[in-house]
């Protein structure tokens, strides 16, 4: 099997594993020296140093783990497997289970690799790793079992990408030319999906060069969408609402200026894949009358409409 250089961020994994798992709160001078060799990338000398430590301290889980990492970096995967297994017998740590799965995968041993990868997830492996991008797991990628595990991990790592309610405003994502009711171009807007699908970021620029931004997000606790807007004029808006019948309907918090309290409401109508309408109104008499403040047609760029 063709080997690849180590791509797992070794130092991140070393310090991510909780020290309590290894029952060694105060590293000895020998451990500190070995750790410095590992941090410096001196894998061979680090491995020798850790081998001496575990020979004298067979219950030192951290030393076994970091010996495994040094051997992994040296591409001595069989020896890395041995060290990781020693650690797991002491710590039962899911991060080490994950690294053990990587070592088996690099050896081309699919079954134990998948077994330990599943154990890592079952034991609450923190969702910091994108399994689909870890080259150490490349030999597993075509297996349906791996795909299921990768999806399960991705759901933990990027939950909003799998939450239907958090996807409701995706129809606004894209690059748009924006027109007023007279057909004149009022500006442009670039709408981005951010924070792994947990937010929708608006980047507005009007025909005069004035800019504004809003962050939109779904809160599963309140089951509502929220928009926080700030424009070049400095007047913020805070709105909350829901998606229903093909439209995102927001209502704003009451604001009082010079003794006059006003409220706003705004709706984004999802007309089709390349067109939407933004319609906003404001009232200063408790909702008896409403004044239109925004009536824009969005046309997706390069849509030929």
N, C-alpha and C positions, 0 to 999 in steps of 0.2 A: 504493500500500500504506500503510495506517495505521501510523505509527511509534509506538514506545513508548520511554519514557525508559530509559536504560542501567540494567540490573539486575545486570550482572556486577560483582563487587566489584573495581573497578579497582586500588586500592592493593594489595590482596592479590595480584592477578595480577602487578603490577609487581615486587613484591619476591619473588614465588615463582619467577620466571624466573631461573635461575642466572646470575650475573654473568659466569662464565667463558664462557658461550655468546656473549657480545657482545665478547669480547676487549678489555674496558676495565675494568681493575681499580681505577684511581684516577680518579673523575669530575673533570672540569675545573670551574673556577668557573662557567662558563656552564651546564654540565650540572646542577650543584647548584642554581643559580638556577631553571632550567627545572623541575627536579624539585619544587621548593617550590611553584611555580605549579600544577603538576599535583596535588600533594597538597592544595592549598587549593581545588581545584575550579575554578580559573580557566582553563578549557579553551582559550578563544580565545587568551589571552596565552601559555599553555603551548605551543600549536600553533605560534605565531609563533616562539617561542624555539627549539623543536626544528627548525623549518624552516631557521632560520639555521645551526644546528649541522650538520645533514646536508648543507647546501649546501657548508660548509667541510670536513666530515668524512664523505664518502659511505660510508666503511667502518664508521661508528659504529653497530653493530647495536642497542645499547640505545636510542640516540636515535631510530632508525627505529621501534622498537617503541613507545616512549612517544609519539611523534608519532601513530602509529596509534591509540593509546588516547585521546589528546586529540581527534582527529578523530572517533573513534567516539562519544565523549561529546557531541560537537557534532552528531551524526547526519549527518556528512558521510561516509557509508559508502563511496562510491567512492574517495574520497581515503584513507580508512582502509585499504582493500584494497591500494592502491598502497604504502603505508608498511609494512604487514605483509609483503607479498611481498618488499620490499627486505630486511627483517630475515631472513626465512626463507632467502633466498639466502646470507646470511652465517652464520646460526646453526643452521638446520634444527631449530628448537626446537618441540616438540609443543605447548607452551602457546600459542605464537604461531599455530601452525596452527589450533588450536581457536578463537582469537579471529578468525582470518581466516574460518573457517567461519561464525561468528556474523555477521560483516559481510556475507558473501554471503547468508545467510539473511534478514537485515534488508533487503537489496536485492530479495528475492524471487527470487533466482537459486538454485534448488534444486539443480541438478546440481553446480556447483562447491562449494556449501555441503556437500553430502554427500561429495563427493570429499575435501575438506580435513578434514572431520570424521573420515573413515576413516583418512586419513594421520596425523592426530593420535593416534588410538588405536594404529595400527600402529607409531608411533614412541614408544610407551610414555608416553602422556599420563598423568600421575599421577591416580589415581582420587579427585579432590577435588570433582568436579562431578557433580551430578545432572542428566543431560541432560533428563529429563522435566520438570524444574522451571525450566529456564533459558528465560525468555520470549523471549530473542533467537532461539531455535530453534523458536519456535511454528509457523512456516510449514512446517516439516519434519515435524511430529508425526504426520501421517496416513500418511506414507510407510513402507512395510514395511521399507525399508532403514534408515531412521532407527530404527525400533523394534528392529531387530536390533543396531544399534550401541549404543543405549541399554541394552539388556539386557547386552551384552558389558561395557560400562562398569560397570553396576550389579553384575555378578558380581565385578569387581575391588574395587569400593567397599564392597560388603557380602557378602563371600564366604560367611559363615555362613548367609545366607538361602537359598543354593543348595546347601548341603551336606546331603544327606539325614540323615547321622548327627547333625548339629547340630539337626535338627528333631525328633528322637525324643522329647524331653521336652515338646513343645508341648501334649500332652494335659493337662498340669498347669496351663497358662496360663489364668487367669480369676479370677473372684471366687467364693469357696466358703464355705458353712456346713459346719462340721465337727462330727461326732457321735461319741460313744463307743459301745461295743458295747451299752450299755443304752438307746441312743437319745437320750441327753441331749446337749444342745449343749455341745461342749467349747471352741469358739472359732470364729474366722473366719480366713480366709487369702486374701490377694490375691497372686496369682502373676503376675509381669510378665516379658515378653520385653524384654531390655535389650541394649545394645551391638550394635544392628543384628542381633539374632538370635544373637549369640555367647554370651549368658548368659541364665539364667532366675533371676529374683530372687524369693525367698519373703519375704512380709511376714506374719508370724504374730501373732495376738493371742488369748490364751486367755480363758476365761470370767471370769477374775479380773482381766483387764486387763494381764497380763504379756505382753511382746512378745519376739519373736525374729526373726532374719533368716538366710537362707542364700543363697549364690550358687552356682549350678550351671552347669557348662559342659563342653563336649566338647573334648578335646584330640586333634587329629588325629595328633599325633606318637606318642602312646601308645595311641590308639584306645580311650580310656576316658572315662567321665564322672566328674566330681568334684563333691562338695558340701562347702562350708565353712560350718558353722553356728555362730552365737553367739546365745545366749539371755540373758534378763535375769539368770539365775543366774551367768553368767560362764563356764560350762563349755563350751568349744569342742568341736566335732566335725569331723573331717576324714575324708571317705569317698571311695571310688573304686569304680566299677563299670561295668556295661554294660546296654544295653537288649536284652532277648531275650524272645520269646514274649509280647509285650504287657505287659511289666513292666520297670521300671527297678530293677535290683538293685545295691544299694550294700553295701560292706563297709568298716568303719571301721578306722582305725589303732589298734593296741594302746595303751592308756593305763594308767599306773600311779599309783594313789593310795593312800597309806599302805601301800606295799609290796604291794598287790594289783593285779595286771594283769588288765584286762578288755578285751574286744573287743565290737563291736556290728555288727549288720547291719540293713539297712532296705530294704524293697521297696515300690515304688509300683505298684499293679496298675491298669492302664487297663481299667476294667470296661465303660464305654460313654461316649458323648459328654458325659454329665452326671454321671457317678459314677466315683469311684476310691477305692481303699483304700490307706492307708499303714500298714504293719505293720513294727514294729521289735523286735529282741530284743538281749539282752546276755548274755554269758557271762563268768564269772570263773574257770572251771576248764579253760581251753584248748579249749572247745567240747564238753565232755562233756554239759553241761546248759545250756539257754537259758531266760532269763526274759523274758517279754513286757514291753516298756516303752511301746510305742505300738500302738494298734489303732484307727485312725480311719477313718470313712467320710466322704468329701467329697461334698457335693451342690452342684452348680453353682447359684448364685443365679439366681432367675427361671426355673428349669427346670421348675417345676410338678411336681417329684417328691416 
